[in-house]
Amino acid sequence: MAETKVLKKTYPISELDARMNPEVLARAKKRAKEESLNIRLSILREKYGMKQSDISKFTQTAVSKLEKRKDIRISTLIDYLDSLDMGLEITARPRNSTKKELLLRV
C-alpha cells in the first residue's frame, strides 16, 4: 500500500493559484464552473428526498444524463423543477452590484 504524504504547511488558495500554470488554472476553473450546475441539480433532488426515477417527466436514464450535462435548455430545467414541485426565477444583475432585475418567473 502506498504511503500518503501529509503537507506540513497549509497555503491560501490565492498562493496555490499563483503557483499553477495559468493555462492549467484557467481550464480547471472553467471545468469547475461547468460542473457546478449538475452538482446543484442532483443535490437539490436529493435534498427533497427524490430518486432519479421519481422525476415524473423524464426516465431515470434521462435524469442521469441531464444531471451531468454542461448546458441545459431553460424549458428542460423548468420541466425538471416542475417534477420537484418547484418553480424557477431568472434574474439579471450588473457584475459589481447587488441590484437585480427579474427576467422570468415560472
C-alpha positions as CSV (number, residue, x, y, z in Angstrom):
1,M,0.0,0.0,0.0
2,A,1.3,3.4,-1.0
3,E,2.3,5.8,1.8
4,T,0.2,9.0,2.0
5,K,2.2,12.2,2.2
6,V,0.9,14.9,4.6
7,L,1.6,18.5,3.9
8,K,3.2,20.2,6.9
9,K,2.1,23.7,5.9
10,T,-1.2,24.9,4.5
11,Y,-1.3,27.6,1.8
12,P,-4.1,30.1,0.9
13,I,-5.9,29.3,-2.4
14,S,-4.6,32.5,-3.9
15,E,-1.0,31.4,-3.3
16,L,-1.7,28.0,-4.8
17,D,-3.3,29.6,-7.8
18,A,-0.3,31.8,-8.3
19,R,2.0,28.7,-8.4
20,M,-0.1,27.0,-11.1
21,N,0.4,27.3,-14.8
22,P,-2.1,30.0,-15.9
23,E,-3.5,27.8,-18.8
24,V,-4.0,24.8,-16.5
25,L,-5.6,27.1,-13.9
26,A,-8.0,28.6,-16.5
27,R,-9.0,25.1,-17.7
28,A,-9.6,23.9,-14.1
29,K,-11.8,27.0,-13.3
30,K,-13.8,26.5,-16.5
31,R,-14.3,22.8,-15.7
32,A,-15.4,23.6,-12.1
33,K,-17.9,26.2,-13.4
34,E,-19.3,23.7,-15.9
35,E,-19.6,21.0,-13.2
36,S,-21.4,23.3,-10.7
37,L,-24.8,23.1,-12.5
38,N,-25.0,19.3,-12.4
39,I,-23.9,19.1,-8.8
40,R,-26.6,21.5,-7.8
41,L,-29.3,19.7,-9.7
42,S,-28.6,16.3,-8.1
43,I,-28.1,17.8,-4.7
44,L,-31.4,19.7,-5.0
45,R,-33.2,16.5,-6.0
46,E,-31.7,14.5,-3.1
47,K,-32.4,17.3,-0.7
48,Y,-36.1,16.8,-1.3
49,G,-35.8,13.0,-0.9
50,M,-36.3,12.1,-4.5
51,K,-34.6,9.4,-6.6
52,Q,-33.8,9.9,-10.3
53,S,-36.7,7.5,-11.1
54,D,-39.1,9.8,-9.2
55,I,-38.7,12.6,-11.7
56,S,-42.0,12.2,-13.5
57,K,-41.3,14.0,-16.8
58,F,-38.1,12.0,-17.5
59,T,-36.9,8.5,-17.5
60,Q,-34.2,7.6,-14.9
61,T,-31.6,7.4,-17.7
62,A,-32.6,10.9,-19.0
63,V,-32.4,12.4,-15.5
64,S,-28.9,10.9,-15.1
65,K,-27.8,12.4,-18.4
66,L,-29.5,15.7,-17.6
67,E,-27.8,16.0,-14.2
68,K,-24.4,15.5,-15.9
69,R,-24.9,18.0,-18.8
70,K,-22.8,21.1,-19.1
71,D,-25.6,23.1,-20.7
72,I,-29.4,22.8,-20.3
73,R,-32.3,24.4,-22.1
74,I,-34.5,26.6,-19.8
75,S,-37.6,24.6,-20.9
76,T,-35.9,21.4,-19.8
77,L,-34.9,22.9,-16.5
78,I,-38.5,24.1,-15.9
79,D,-39.8,20.6,-16.5
80,Y,-37.2,19.1,-14.2
81,L,-38.0,21.6,-11.5
82,D,-41.7,21.1,-12.0
83,S,-41.2,17.4,-11.2
84,L,-39.8,18.5,-7.9
85,D,-42.8,20.8,-7.4
86,M,-40.6,23.8,-7.7
87,G,-40.6,27.0,-9.8
88,L,-37.8,28.9,-11.5
89,E,-36.7,32.6,-11.3
90,I,-34.1,34.1,-13.5
91,T,-32.6,37.4,-12.6
92,A,-30.0,39.6,-14.2
93,R,-27.6,41.9,-12.3
94,P,-24.6,44.0,-13.1
95,R,-21.5,42.2,-12.1
96,N,-20.4,44.8,-9.5
97,S,-23.8,45.4,-7.9
98,T,-26.4,43.7,-5.8
99,K,-29.3,45.3,-7.8
100,K,-31.2,42.6,-9.6
101,E,-33.8,42.6,-12.5
102,L,-36.3,39.8,-12.7
103,L,-36.4,38.4,-16.2
104,L,-38.5,35.2,-15.8
105,R,-40.7,33.6,-13.1
106,V,-42.3,30.2,-13.8
